[in-house]
Each structure stands twice: as structure tokens, then as C-alpha cells.
Amino acid sequence: MADPMCGSGTTLVEGVLAGDNAIGLDANPLSVAISRTKCGLLRVDPGDLIDVYEHVRDALLDLRLGNRASSLIHFKKLDDRDRGYLHAWYSDQVLVDLDTIIQVISSTKEGALRDFLRISLSNILRKVSWQKSDDLRVRKEVRLDVEIDPIREFLEELGRSVRLLLAFLRQNEGTPVGSFQVIEGDARELQRYWEEWRGKADTVITSPPYATALPYIDTDRLSLCYLNLLTRPEHRKRDLLMVGNREVTERVRKEYWSFFLDHRNILPKSVVNLILHIERLNRQHEVGFRRHNLPALLSKYFFDMRQVLCGIFQLLKPGAEAFVVIGNNHTLAGGKRVEIGTAKFLGDIAETLGFKQGAPLAMQMLVSRDIFKRNAVGSESILRFRK
Ligand SMILES: C[S@@+](CC[C@H](N)C(=O)[O-])C[C@H]1O[C@@H](n2cnc3c(N)ncnc32)[C@H](O)[C@@H]1O
């Protein structure tokens, strides 16, 4: 099975557990790291997990009592611009503690367990920073009155994850698991990354971003920088690759819009009519920059998703199915509420590419990260496309 926008690897994990060969791709390096780690952990021996956990816990508890790292070995290896950026988000003491943790992690054997420790560290990076915790955006709130203790936070986070993982591994002991491969890449160019799998996938299961997507790269900035997964200067460029990206300059907006006007005939009429309708309503009223950008961004989203679906079509075996989890949206245009029926539109696009649509499966929205709740829509559906 394949997931070309695998995020944190939910579908890949299920694929591996079902004994499949699971392949995943994502443009966000943190998502790739999390997916690889989760799939890699499915083969770990519970005894090795306990040994590594105890080693790390004991080393950190010792260091916490006295000799925290005196030199910032990891931090000093980062790019200058990343260091400057991180200095703005962490106190000096927190940077020392984070270095202590990452030095202990680096002393463990390379492999899934070390990756697991790094992801556990990633999970606390927002909490020990001056980033407001209840906000998807990176907004700052310097808290000099609060004691921030990264080592304690890390050990709590790690302890929690180890307990969950151990329970799972013990229950699953003896069950054969499949293989996996997760790579970083742009889902709009699937054919290029997965040339070797062309016409070979039994199933694709994926949940693409919504039409007005979440700021994936932005939300993960601190982890991307601190774990040296993507340097600061690369963030903006990477944002532009993200399907559903909504951060555009006026110049880029104009480019998207003129591309839409020149190429709209390759999109289904339903999609073109909606975009033109929103543009017309907005033009007749004074609207802020987000609403002004929406028609161009929506057109970009549907062109991008068309390319992704085209890649999925080529990847599948004849007769095989793709399952696409998607939610609808709405916007206010010219004072009117306009529904953006993304699920229907993706179905229309899929049909123009040669897919046959089956009846969609209804599903209750699963919100795994509380801070996403505010941006969530009420329900999602699972679209079924057969090649
Ligand atoms: C809704 S999330 C997927 C969630 C996933 N099912 C999970 O279990 O975490 C959408 C994913 O699409 C990825 N994405 C956005 N644009 C992409 C692109 N051009 N190429 C590859 N992945 C992309 C995002 O990084 C994000 O991880």
C-alpha cells in the first residue's frame, strides 16, 4: 500500500501491521521522521526498549542533579541562522538542558530506538519554548515567571510513550510485520519518486491537506530547526511546495490567478464555477487580504490535487482502489457563506483522470491534536476511486 502524503504515518503503520509493503512520502521532513520512527518501532524488541529507556533515564537523572552539559555541542553544529532563530525562542538555560538531552540520545545505538528518543524530544520542544502553546501559529510569549525544566518534561514524555509502546509490542509479539520505505518528496511529482512502483500498488490510502490547509511547516518550525531537519532559510521555500499553502505574496497570487485563467479548461466545470463565483463576490465587496487571495489559492489547490491524483492513478495496478480522506470547507465571500465541497470536487477531478468513483464512506472526524480543533471541519468522508 502507498500513502503519498503520509503525515505522521497512521496508514503506513496499519499497512505494516497488516503485513504489507508500505511506502510513504511527505514534503515535511518532520512527518517523514515520525513515520519512519513509528514504522521502525513495530519491529523493536521490548527488552531493548526497556534497556534504552533505563539508560537514558538514569543518565539524565544523574546529569540533572549536577553536571548538565557545559558546552552546547549539538547547538553549535547548527546553521548560524538556525542558532539565531532558536535563541529568540529559548532561554539560555533551556538550550543547555536540551543539549544535555540530545547528547545523551546521541550516545545510544543508531536505529529505531534512537529515532524514537529524538521524536520524544521533538514532542516537548514547543512546550519548553516561549511559543504560545494554544496556538497553531508561532507566536511568542516570554515567561520569565515560570520555571521551564526540559529534562523533567522529556522524561515524562518519554515515560508515557514507552508505556504505550511496550503495551503494544507485548500484545503484538510474534505477529509478522511487513516492510516499509518512507521518503521526503513532493506528492505532485509521484511518478518521479516512485517510478519503480508504477502500476504496482494494490491500494493507496491518503489524507491530503484541506483546501485552506493548516500551516504544516510553520507549526513544526522549532522541531525542524532544532533537530536540523530543515534550516530556517529553507522553510519559506518548502512552504510553497505544500499543497493547500495559503501564504502568498501579491506577485505569486497574480501568477496563480493568471495560470488559472489560462489553464482552467483542464479542471472540471464545477470547480471553475466555484472559483469564479467566489472571485466575483469578493470583487464586488471590499475584503481583507486572506479572502482576496482565496480564489487564486483555491485554484492552485485543485491544480495541485489534480497532479497528485494523476500520480496516484499511474501508481495503482489496473482495478486497484485509492481511498482519499477529505473534509469540506466554507468561506465568506461578499458577506455570503459559500460551501467549498472539496470532496465532490476531488471526485469530479478524479473522474476526468479516468478513475471510477465508488460510494464514499462516511467517517467521524478524528482530531488527534487539540490545537487543530478550531480549524477542523465537522466531518470528513473517505472517497473511493478505482483505476
Ligand atoms: C492531513 S495530513 C496527513 C495526515 C496523516 N494521514 C497522518 O496520519 O498524520 C496532510 C499531509 O500532507 C503533506 N503534504 C502537503 N503538501 C505536500 C506535498 N506537496 N507533497 C507531499 N506531502 C505534502 C503535509 O506535510 C501533511 O503531512
The ligand as an SDF file (V2000), in Angstrom:
LIG
                    3D

 27 29  0  0  0  0  0  0  0  0999 V2000
   -3.7750   15.7190    6.6020 C   0  0  0  0  0  0  0  0  0  0  0  0
   -2.0550   15.4980    6.6790 S   0  0  0  0  0  0  0  0  0  0  0  0
   -1.8410   13.7530    6.6300 C   0  0  0  0  0  0  0  0  0  0  0  0
   -2.1170   13.1330    7.9580 C   0  0  0  0  0  0  0  0  0  0  0  0
   -1.7170   11.6760    8.0210 C   0  0  0  0  0  0  0  0  0  0  0  0
   -2.7170   10.8170    7.4590 N   0  0  0  0  0  0  0  0  0  0  0  0
   -1.3790   11.2590    9.4640 C   0  0  0  0  0  0  0  0  0  0  0  0
   -1.7280   10.1680    9.8560 O   0  0  0  0  0  0  0  0  0  0  0  0
   -0.7160   12.0110   10.1580 O   0  0  0  0  0  0  0  0  0  0  0  0
   -1.5280   16.0350    5.0970 C   0  0  0  0  0  0  0  0  0  0  0  0
   -0.0490   15.8410    4.8270 C   0  0  0  0  0  0  0  0  0  0  0  0
    0.2330   16.2660    3.5060 O   0  0  0  0  0  0  0  0  0  0  0  0
    1.5600   16.7120    3.4910 C   0  0  0  0  0  0  0  0  0  0  0  0
    1.8070   17.4860    2.2680 N   0  0  0  0  0  0  0  0  0  0  0  0
    1.3480   18.7210    1.9220 C   0  0  0  0  0  0  0  0  0  0  0  0
    1.8060   19.0700    0.7260 N   0  0  0  0  0  0  0  0  0  0  0  0
    2.5660   18.0340    0.2680 C   0  0  0  0  0  0  0  0  0  0  0  0
    3.3000   17.8100   -0.9230 C   0  0  0  0  0  0  0  0  0  0  0  0
    3.3700   18.7120   -1.9010 N   0  0  0  0  0  0  0  0  0  0  0  0
    3.9580   16.6270   -1.0430 N   0  0  0  0  0  0  0  0  0  0  0  0
    3.9180   15.6990   -0.0570 C   0  0  0  0  0  0  0  0  0  0  0  0
    3.2500   15.8770    1.0900 N   0  0  0  0  0  0  0  0  0  0  0  0
    2.5780   17.0270    1.2560 C   0  0  0  0  0  0  0  0  0  0  0  0
    1.6800   17.5130    4.7700 C   0  0  0  0  0  0  0  0  0  0  0  0
    3.0310   17.6460    5.1610 O   0  0  0  0  0  0  0  0  0  0  0  0
    0.8760   16.6540    5.7450 C   0  0  0  0  0  0  0  0  0  0  0  0
    1.7140   15.7840    6.4470 O   0  0  0  0  0  0  0  0  0  0  0  0
  1  2  1  0
  2  3  1  0
  2 10  1  0
  3  4  1  0
  4  5  1  0
  5  6  1  0
  5  7  1  0
  7  8  2  0
  7  9  1  0
 10 11  1  0
 11 12  1  0
 11 26  1  0
 12 13  1  0
 13 14  1  0
 13 24  1  0
 14 15  1  0
 14 23  1  0
 15 16  2  0
 16 17  1  0
 17 18  1  0
 17 23  2  0
 18 19  1  0
 18 20  2  0
 20 21  1  0
 21 22  2  0
 22 23  1  0
 24 25  1  0
 24 26  1  0
 26 27  1  0
M  CHG  2   2   1   9  -1
M  END
$$$$
